[in-house]
Amino acid sequence: MTASRIFGVTGWKNSGKTTLTEKLVTELVRRGWRVSTVKHAHHDFDIDKPGADSFRHRQAGATEVAIVSGRRWALMHELRDEEEPPLAAILQRMAPADIVIVEGYKREAHRKIEARRREAKNREPLSPSDPNIVAVAADSAQAGETLPVFDLDDIAAIADFVERDAGLTR
């Protein structure tokens, strides 16, 4: 995976990151791109159900558990006493794609668009302290902003920008 093919969506809690990511993925796939995503979570999460065989395997001490069916497969890695892996380590494990959209990972050094909503937990702009933020998607006017600003709902324009910025061409 080349660095130019990674593009992030960042912002504070409730800023619209997930909705923007979902709509952006839908639009890029509609345009014919193979898209993968990485979502960073700041809390303990589980994609497995207590009592399921795979859950029982992890509870028994397995470090990795793969679940495979005729429709999909998933690999869960239990960190136990390991540190959270950096984004680069996760990207290395992923299958090739035209672009990977990364949601979250505020502190990582990849190009990103900052989502801003009036209802966000914090409305302080992230872009002044992060040179990797190259655009803003907002639900309100952004007076004084020097970066390109898109309406949070103008997914076509945002997708055009991401394609250009990531060097996606046919």
TITOR-597373 format. One record per residue: residue number from 1; residue in one letter; x, y negated, z of N, C-alpha, C in turn. Coordinates in pm, whole numbers, plus 50000, padded with zeros to 5 digits. Layout:
BEGIN
NUM_A_X_Y_Z_X_Y_Z_X_Y_Z
...
***
This chain:
BEGIN
1_M_50086_50118_50000_50000_50000_50000_50090_49876_50000
2_T_50072_49789_49903_50152_49668_49898_50087_49558_49981
3_A_50168_49471_50035_50119_49365_50122_50018_49274_50050
4_S_50031_49259_49920_49940_49171_49847_49800_49230_49836
5_R_49785_49355_49866_49656_49422_49855_49586_49438_49991
6_I_49632_49364_50088_49571_49364_50220_49517_49224_50244
7_F_49391_49216_50282_49333_49086_50307_49246_49096_50431
8_G_49260_48999_50520_49191_49005_50649_49073_48912_50662
9_V_48985_48949_50753_48874_48865_50797_48894_48850_50947
10_T_48915_48728_50992_48943_48704_51133_48848_48600_51188
11_G_48847_48585_51317_48762_48485_51381_48731_48528_51524
12_W_48668_48437_51596_48630_48465_51734_48509_48558_51739
13_K_48480_48609_51856_48363_48694_51877_48237_48620_51832
14_N_48149_48690_51762_48023_48637_51710_48042_48531_51601
15_S_48157_48532_51534_48183_48434_51428_48132_48481_51292
16_G_48086_48606_51283_48036_48658_51157_48135_48747_51083
17_K_48239_48793_51151_48342_48876_51086_48284_49003_51024
18_T_48206_49076_51101_48156_49205_51052_48060_49186_50936
19_T_47970_49090_50946_47876_49065_50836_47952_49022_50711
20_L_48049_48932_50726_48129_48889_50612_48206_49007_50553
21_T_48266_49089_50636_48340_49206_50587_48247_49298_50509
22_E_48132_49328_50567_48036_49418_50502_47993_49364_50365
23_K_47958_49237_50358_47914_49177_50231_48029_49169_50131
24_L_48149_49139_50178_48265_49132_50090_48297_49270_50032
25_V_48293_49372_50115_48318_49508_50067_48213_49545_49962
26_T_48087_49519_49991_47979_49549_49896_48004_49482_49761
27_E_48042_49354_49764_48065_49279_49640_48188_49331_49565
28_L_48296_49357_49635_48417_49407_49568_48394_49545_49508
29_V_48321_49631_49578_48288_49764_49524_48197_49749_49402
30_R_48100_49658_49410_48011_49632_49296_48092_49590_49173
31_R_48202_49519_49196_48289_49474_49086_48383_49583_49037
32_G_48377_49700_49099_48455_49814_49051_48584_49843_49125
33_W_48609_49775_49236_48732_49798_49312_48712_49911_49413
34_R_48819_49985_49437_48819_50086_49543_48866_50014_49669
35_V_48777_50006_49768_48802_49926_49889_48804_50016_50011
36_S_48901_49994_50098_48904_50057_50230_48902_49947_50334
37_T_48870_49982_50456_48868_49883_50564_48938_49937_50688
38_V_48988_49843_50768_49039_49872_50901_48970_49775_50994
39_K_48911_49827_51100_48840_49744_51199_48916_49756_51331
40_H_48956_49642_51387_49022_49641_51516_48920_49620_51626
41_A_48925_49703_51727_48833_49690_51841_48916_49655_51965
42_H_48867_49562_52044_48940_49521_52165_48894_49595_52289
43_H_48816_49697_52272_48760_49766_52386_48767_49916_52363
44_D_48738_49989_52467_48733_50134_52455_48614_50169_52367
45_F_48633_50254_52270_48523_50293_52183_48533_50443_52159
46_D_48425_50499_52115_48424_50641_52083_48335_50663_51963
47_I_48382_50739_51866_48300_50771_51750_48249_50914_51761
48_D_48275_50975_51872_48239_51113_51896_48133_51120_52005
49_K_48048_51221_52000_47942_51235_52099_47981_51336_52206
50_P_47960_51301_52333_47987_51399_52439_47911_51530_52412
51_G_47982_51639_52427_47922_51770_52404_47951_51827_52266
52_A_47981_51740_52168_48014_51788_52034_48145_51866_52039
53_D_48161_51960_51948_48282_52043_51948_48408_51958_51942
54_S_48409_51857_51854_48528_51773_51840_48555_51694_51968
55_F_48450_51649_52033_48465_51579_52161_48528_51673_52264
56_R_48482_51796_52265_48536_51896_52358_48683_51924_52329
57_H_48720_51924_52201_48861_51945_52165_48948_51833_52223
58_R_48902_51708_52207_48978_51594_52261_48983_51600_52413
59_Q_48872_51631_52475_48867_51640_52622_48960_51749_52673
60_A_48980_51852_52592_49070_51961_52631_49216_51921_52620
61_G_49244_51807_52552_49380_51758_52545_49439_51745_52406
62_A_49365_51778_52301_49419_51765_52165_49452_51618_52137
63_T_49567_51595_52078_49607_51459_52041_49533_51412_51918
64_E_49520_51499_51817_49443_51466_51698_49338_51573_51673
65_V_49222_51528_51630_49113_51618_51595_49059_51575_51460
66_A_49059_51664_51364_49000_51637_51233_48864_51705_51227
67_I_48766_51632_51178_48633_51687_51156_48613_51684_51005
68_V_48580_51797_50947_48571_51808_50803_48441_51876_50764
69_S_48372_51818_50666_48252_51879_50611_48257_51864_50459
70_G_48155_51910_50392_48147_51898_50247_48119_51755_50202
71_R_48087_51665_50294_48053_51527_50259_48155_51423_50306
72_R_48225_51450_50415_48322_51353_50467_48416_51422_50564
73_W_48524_51349_50595_48612_51397_50701_48659_51278_50782
74_A_48694_51305_50905_48743_51200_50995_48857_51258_51076
75_L_48952_51172_51106_49064_51211_51191_49066_51118_51311
76_M_49055_51174_51428_49062_51095_51551_49195_51123_51618
77_H_49258_51018_51663_49386_51030_51733_49368_50972_51872
78_E_49389_51052_51971_49377_51009_52110_49514_50954_52153
79_L_49520_50829_52194_49648_50766_52227_49708_50819_52357
80_R_49625_50864_52447_49674_50910_52578_49762_50801_52639
81_D_49892_50824_52653_49981_50724_52714_50059_50643_52609
82_E_50025_50656_52482_50093_50582_52376_50039_50439_52368
83_E_50121_50350_52315_50077_50212_52288_49986_50211_52167
84_E_49902_50109_52156_49819_50093_52037_49912_50074_51918
85_P_49889_50146_51808_49979_50133_51693_49958_50000_51622
86_P_50065_49947_51562_50050_49824_51483_49971_49853_51356
87_L_49919_49749_51296_49841_49762_51174_49919_49837_51066
88_A_50048_49808_51051_50129_49873_50947_50127_50025_50961
89_A_50129_50076_51081_50126_50221_51102_49992_50280_51059
90_I_49885_50208_51082_49752_50255_51040_49743_50253_50887
91_L_49791_50145_50826_49785_50133_50680_49864_50245_50611
92_Q_49975_50287_50671_50056_50395_50614_49981_50527_50609
93_R_49885_50545_50699_49810_50671_50706_49691_50673_50611
94_M_49659_50559_50552_49538_50551_50469_49566_50592_50325
95_A_49462_50645_50261_49471_50682_50119_49482_50555_50034
96_P_49539_50566_49915_49550_50449_49828_49414_50387_49797
97_A_49412_50256_49787_49292_50180_49750_49339_50057_49673
98_D_49247_49993_49604_49283_49869_49535_49310_49758_49636
99_I_49232_49758_49744_49248_49657_49849_49197_49713_49980
100_V_49263_49673_50089_49217_49706_50223_49173_49576_50289
101_I_49049_49573_50333_48997_49458_50407_49014_49490_50555
102_V_49084_49403_50625_49115_49424_50766_49030_49327_50848
103_E_48945_49382_50934_48863_49298_51022_48929_49291_51159
104_G_48952_49169_51205_49018_49150_51333_49168_49134_51314
105_Y_49244_49190_51405_49391_49179_51400_49434_49034_51381
106_K_49385_48947_51470_49418_48804_51464_49567_48777_51459
107_R_49644_48854_51532_49787_48824_51551_49878_48885_51445
108_E_49824_48967_51356_49906_49030_51252_49932_48933_51137
109_A_50042_48955_51066_50086_48861_50962_50044_48905_50822
110_H_49915_48908_50798_49864_48932_50663_49770_48816_50628
111_R_49746_48795_50500_49662_48684_50456_49518_48711_50499
112_K_49450_48602_50546_49318_48618_50605_49229_48501_50571
113_I_49099_48527_50583_48999_48422_50580_48940_48415_50721
114_E_48924_48295_50770_48869_48277_50905_48719_48254_50897
115_A_48643_48338_50967_48497_48321_50975_48466_48228_51092
116_R_48378_48133_51067_48336_48038_51171_48184_48024_51170
117_R_48124_48041_51286_47980_48019_51303_47957_47932_51425
118_R_47852_47855_51420_47819_47769_51534_47791_47851_51659
119_E_47740_47974_51645_47706_48059_51760_47824_48141_51812
120_A_47943_48119_51759_48060_48198_51801_48092_48176_51948
121_K_48154_48275_52007_48194_48268_52149_48288_48150_52173
122_N_48376_48125_52076_48472_48015_52084_48472_47950_51946
123_R_48466_47819_51939_48462_47752_51809_48592_47680_51776
124_E_48695_47701_51856_48825_47641_51826_48884_47705_51701
125_P_48919_47626_51600_48975_47683_51477_49104_47761_51504
126_L_49117_47875_51438_49238_47956_51450_49344_47915_51348
127_S_49301_47857_51236_49394_47829_51125_49511_47737_51161
128_P_49493_47636_51248_49610_47551_51277_49729_47626_51339
129_S_49702_47737_51406_49812_47811_51469_49845_47941_51395
130_D_49782_47966_51281_49810_48087_51204_49830_48054_51057
131_P_49955_48050_51011_49983_48016_50870_49933_48123_50773
132_N_49892_48240_50824_49842_48346_50736_49693_48330_50703
133_I_49626_48237_50770_49487_48206_50734_49492_48114_50614
134_V_49433_48160_50503_49444_48087_50377_49311_48026_50331
135_A_49203_48053_50405_49072_47997_50372_48980_48010_50493
136_V_48867_47940_50485_48768_47941_50592_48632_47969_50530
137_A_48553_48053_50597_48413_48076_50560_48330_48033_50680
138_A_48241_47935_50661_48170_47877_50775_48023_47855_50745
139_D_47944_47846_50852_47801_47819_50837_47767_47672_50858
140_S_47872_47589_50862_47851_47445_50879_47967_47371_50812
141_A_47948_47242_50794_48054_47159_50733_48179_47164_50821
142_Q_48295_47160_50759_48423_47167_50829_48505_47043_50799
143_A_48462_46932_50856_48528_46803_50832_48676_46811_50869
144_G_48759_46759_50781_48902_46753_50808_48978_46880_50779
145_E_48911_46987_50741_48980_47114_50713_49057_47100_50582
146_T_49185_47141_50584_49268_47129_50465_49270_47256_50379
147_L_49224_47366_50435_49217_47492_50360_49090_47496_50276
148_P_49086_47582_50174_48960_47601_50102_48851_47646_50199
149_V_48732_47587_50188_48620_47622_50275_48506_47675_50189
150_F_48452_47790_50229_48340_47853_50160_48222_47861_50255
151_D_48103_47854_50199_47984_47882_50278_47991_48029_50317
152_L_47962_48060_50440_47971_48196_50493_47886_48294_50411
153_D_47782_48244_50347_47693_48330_50268_47725_48331_50118
154_D_47826_48256_50075_47862_48252_49933_47962_48364_49903
155_I_47913_48486_49907_48000_48603_49895_48066_48610_49757
156_A_47995_48571_49652_48056_48575_49519_48180_48486_49513
157_A_48171_48365_49566_48287_48274_49565_48399_48327_49654
158_I_48363_48383_49768_48465_48440_49859_48534_48558_49791
159_A_48456_48644_49726_48515_48759_49655_48605_48713_49541
160_D_48564_48608_49468_48651_48553_49363_48784_48509_49422
161_F_48779_48439_49535_48900_48390_49602_48988_48508_49645
162_V_48928_48609_49707_49004_48725_49756_49069_48797_49637
163_E_48996_48815_49528_49054_48879_49410_49176_48803_49361
164_R_49163_48671_49349_49277_48589_49303_49393_48598_49401
165_D_49363_48578_49531_49468_48574_49633_49541_48708_49644
166_A_49468_48817_49631_49529_48950_49644_49588_49000_49512
167_G_49569_48925_49405_49625_48965_49277_49551_49082_49214
168_L_49422_49095_49241_49343_49201_49179_49305_49158_49038
169_T_49356_49231_48941_49326_49202_48800_49303_49334_48728
170_R_49226_49328_48624_49200_49447_48541_49295_49451_48424
***
